[in-house]
């Protein structure tokens, strides 16, 4: 399967990551905790996208963005927390 396209909508206090497959959109939301941390608070993947890697792609993009910005992630969302725990190579961004 090809790499999923993940877009980011960023605002002053938080934002979200989105990916759309066959007209269905998965979303992961986050809040900013100051200038050095982001809190991933929710991941929503429609049933039609389950098992297609949409949720993992969202978390991966958040990890990449956190590294690039020099910020740490606090994963309150159970899915994001589980994925970061599963991927040891992502754990450097944990707060």
Secondary structure, 3 states (H helix, E strand, C coil): CCCCCCEEEECCCEEEEEEEECCEEEEEEEEEECCCEEEEEEEECCHHHCCCCHHHHHHHHHHHHHHHHCCEEEECCHHHHHHHHHCHHHHHHEC
